[in-house]
Amino acid sequence: MKKKISLMLCLCFMVLAMTACGTDPADAEYFGMSYSDLKDGMEQDISTLVAMTDDEKEYINSYGTDVIIELLASWDETVADLGAYQGMGEFTVTKAQDAVTTEQIVNYPDREVIVSYVYEYNYETEQPELTDATVDLVYSLGEKMQSAALNTLMGMGTVFVVLILISLIIYCFKLISVVQNKKKDDEKNTADNTVVTQIEQREEQQLVDDLELVAVITAAIAASEGTSADGFVVRSIHRR
């Protein structure tokens, strides 16, 4: 038992020692750039953005790279209503495989702003390359929770709306079936009425033919007897 406890303590000390021996971000190297190089470069860029004139912005929009143009547009849109620039805050660097992300907090009276750069290693030039640059507002925990709650409500509302639409569509299918059956019944009734009408027309035509036949026979008999046909009475007609 004592040996097991000793082994567990040793493992704990080893984990702590490995954690304590982690590389300080300020001492690490990032694709040939130091921590201070990244920080100084970002601080210089932000200072330039703060003091940039309209003519300089127009020049960048005409001749700058896509990443810089997007950075400038994002900066103008984000800090437009935040008041006067008050300085810079915390700076952080994160490295993940072939990408390095730097983040600089910028202080304004109404809210903090975070500027993010993403550098990726270009194996053709063997140099780091700035591939993305964004400017975003820094939200408090309460604001993030409120936004998450609103997103959840919107998602649930969307689901309920879709379910209601599906239910209405299924109900419409039932109505379509009823309408189709009613149409079939109407067509059947119309066909039956047509058949009845045709039968009645045939009977009427047959009656007319019988009357004509009687008239012909009566006339023939009267002619052979030399008498008038007014006194003849037809009692029945038998067809063969």
C-alpha positions in Angstrom: 0.0 0.0 0.0 2.8 2.4 0.9 4.5 1.7 -2.4 1.4 2.5 -4.4 1.0 5.8 -2.5 4.7 6.6 -3.2 4.3 5.9 -6.9 1.2 8.1 -7.1 3.0 11.0 -5.4 6.0 10.6 -7.7 3.7 10.7 -10.7 2.0 13.9 -9.4 5.4 15.5 -8.8 6.5 14.6 -12.3 3.4 16.1 -13.9 3.9 19.3 -11.8 7.5 19.4 -12.8 6.7 19.0 -16.5 4.1 21.8 -16.2 6.6 24.1 -14.5 9.1 23.5 -17.2 6.7 24.8 -19.9 8.2 27.3 -22.4 7.5 30.9 -21.6 5.8 32.5 -24.7 8.1 35.5 -24.4 11.1 33.3 -24.8 9.8 31.1 -27.7 10.5 31.6 -31.4 7.7 31.9 -33.9 8.8 31.1 -37.5 11.9 33.1 -37.0 10.1 35.9 -35.1 10.4 36.6 -31.4 7.7 37.5 -29.0 8.9 41.1 -28.9 8.9 41.3 -32.7 5.3 40.2 -32.9 4.2 42.6 -30.1 6.1 45.6 -31.5 4.8 45.0 -35.0 1.2 44.8 -33.8 1.5 47.9 -31.6 3.0 49.8 -34.5 0.1 48.8 -36.8 -2.5 49.7 -34.3 -0.9 53.1 -33.7 -0.9 53.6 -37.5 -4.6 52.7 -37.7 -5.5 55.2 -34.9 -3.6 58.1 -36.5 -4.4 57.3 -40.1 -5.9 60.0 -42.3 -8.6 59.7 -45.0 -6.0 60.1 -47.7 -3.9 57.3 -46.3 -6.9 55.1 -46.0 -7.8 55.8 -49.6 -4.3 54.9 -50.7 -4.4 51.6 -48.8 -7.8 50.7 -50.3 -6.2 51.3 -53.7 -2.8 49.6 -53.3 -2.9 47.5 -50.2 -3.1 43.8 -49.9 -6.5 42.1 -49.3 -5.7 41.3 -45.7 -4.7 44.9 -44.9 -7.8 46.3 -46.7 -10.0 43.9 -44.7 -8.2 45.0 -41.5 -8.8 48.6 -42.2 -12.5 48.1 -43.0 -13.0 46.0 -39.9 -11.2 48.6 -37.7 -13.2 51.6 -39.0 -16.5 49.7 -38.5 -15.7 48.4 -35.0 -14.2 51.6 -33.4 -16.5 54.1 -35.1 -18.7 54.8 -32.0 -16.4 53.9 -29.1 -14.9 57.3 -28.4 -11.2 58.3 -28.1 -8.4 55.9 -28.2 -7.0 55.3 -24.7 -4.1 52.9 -25.2 -3.2 49.2 -25.4 -3.8 46.4 -23.0 -2.8 42.7 -22.8 -0.9 41.0 -25.7 -1.0 37.2 -26.2 0.6 34.8 -28.7 -0.7 31.3 -29.5 1.1 28.8 -31.7 -0.6 25.8 -33.3 1.3 23.6 -35.8 1.8 25.9 -38.9 -0.1 28.9 -37.6 0.6 31.6 -35.0 -2.2 33.8 -33.7 -1.4 37.2 -31.9 -4.1 39.2 -30.0 -3.8 42.7 -28.8 -6.4 44.4 -26.5 -7.1 48.1 -27.4 -8.7 50.3 -24.8 -11.6 52.6 -25.5 -14.0 54.5 -23.1 -17.1 52.5 -24.0 -15.6 49.1 -24.7 -12.3 47.2 -25.3 -11.4 46.0 -28.7 -9.3 42.9 -29.7 -7.1 42.9 -32.8 -6.1 39.5 -34.0 -3.4 38.5 -36.5 -2.9 35.0 -38.0 0.5 34.1 -39.4 1.0 30.9 -41.5 4.3 29.5 -42.5 4.8 29.7 -46.3 7.0 26.7 -47.3 7.7 28.2 -50.7 9.2 31.4 -49.4 10.2 29.8 -46.0 8.8 32.9 -44.3 5.8 33.6 -42.1 2.9 35.2 -43.9 0.0 37.3 -42.5 -3.1 35.5 -43.8 -5.9 37.0 -41.6 -6.5 40.1 -39.6 -9.7 41.0 -37.7 -11.0 43.6 -35.2 -13.7 42.6 -32.8 -15.4 44.1 -29.8 -14.7 42.5 -26.4 -17.9 41.4 -24.7 -18.4 40.8 -21.0 -19.5 37.4 -19.6 -23.0 38.6 -19.0 -23.3 39.9 -22.6 -22.0 36.6 -23.9 -24.5 34.7 -21.9 -27.3 37.0 -23.1 -26.2 36.5 -26.7 -26.1 32.7 -26.2 -29.6 32.7 -24.7 -30.9 34.8 -27.6 -29.3 32.4 -30.1 -30.8 29.4 -28.2 -34.3 31.0 -28.3 -33.9 31.8 -32.0 -32.8 28.3 -32.7 -35.7 26.8 -30.8 -38.1 29.2 -32.4 -36.8 28.2 -35.8 -37.3 24.6 -35.0 -40.9 25.2 -33.8 -41.7 27.2 -36.9 -40.4 24.4 -39.2 -42.4 21.8 -37.3 -45.5 23.9 -37.7 -44.9 24.3 -41.4 -44.4 20.5 -41.7 -47.7 19.9 -39.9 -49.5 22.4 -42.2 -48.0 20.7 -45.3 -49.2 17.2 -44.0 -52.6 18.7 -43.3 -52.7 20.1 -46.8 -51.9 16.7 -48.2 -55.1 15.4 -46.5 -57.1 18.2 -48.0 -55.7 17.4 -51.5 -56.7 13.8 -51.0 -60.3 14.8 -50.1 -60.5 17.2 -53.1 -59.2 14.5 -55.4 -61.7 12.0 -54.1 -64.5 14.5 -54.5 -63.4 15.2 -58.1 -63.5 11.5 -58.8 -67.0 11.2 -57.4 -68.2 14.1 -59.5 -66.7 12.6 -62.6 -68.3 9.3 -61.8 -71.7 11.0 -61.2 -71.3 12.9 -64.4 -70.6 9.6 -66.3 -73.6 7.9 -64.7 -75.8 10.8 -65.7 -74.5 10.7 -69.2 -75.3 7.0 -69.4 -78.8 7.5 -68.1 -79.4 10.3 -70.6 -78.2 8.2 -73.4 -80.6 5.4 -72.4 -83.5 7.8 -72.2 -82.6 9.2 -75.6 -82.6 5.7 -77.0 -86.0 4.8 -75.5 -87.4 8.1 -76.9 -85.9 7.3 -80.3 -87.3 3.8 -80.2 -90.8 5.1 -79.3 -90.7 7.5 -82.2 -89.6 4.6 -84.5 -92.5 2.5 -83.2 -95.0 5.3 -83.9 -93.7 5.7 -87.4 -93.9 1.9 -87.9 -97.5 1.9 -86.8 -98.4 4.8 -89.1 -96.8 2.9 -92.1 -98.6 -0.4 -91.2 -101.9 1.4 -90.7 -101.6 3.2 -94.0 -100.8 -0.1 -95.8 -103.8 -1.9 -94.3 -106.1 1.0 -95.1 -104.8 1.0 -98.7 -105.4 -2.7 -99.1 -108.9 -2.6 -97.6 -109.8 0.5 -99.5 -110.9 2.2 -96.3 -109.9 5.1 -94.1 -107.2 4.5 -91.4 -109.1 6.5 -88.8 -111.0 3.5 -87.5 -107.9 1.3 -86.9 -106.6 0.8 -83.4 -103.2 -0.7 -82.7 -103.4 -2.8 -79.5 -99.8 -4.0 -79.3 -96.6 -4.4 -81.2 -94.4 -7.5 -81.0 -90.8 -7.3 -82.3 -89.0 -10.3 -83.6 
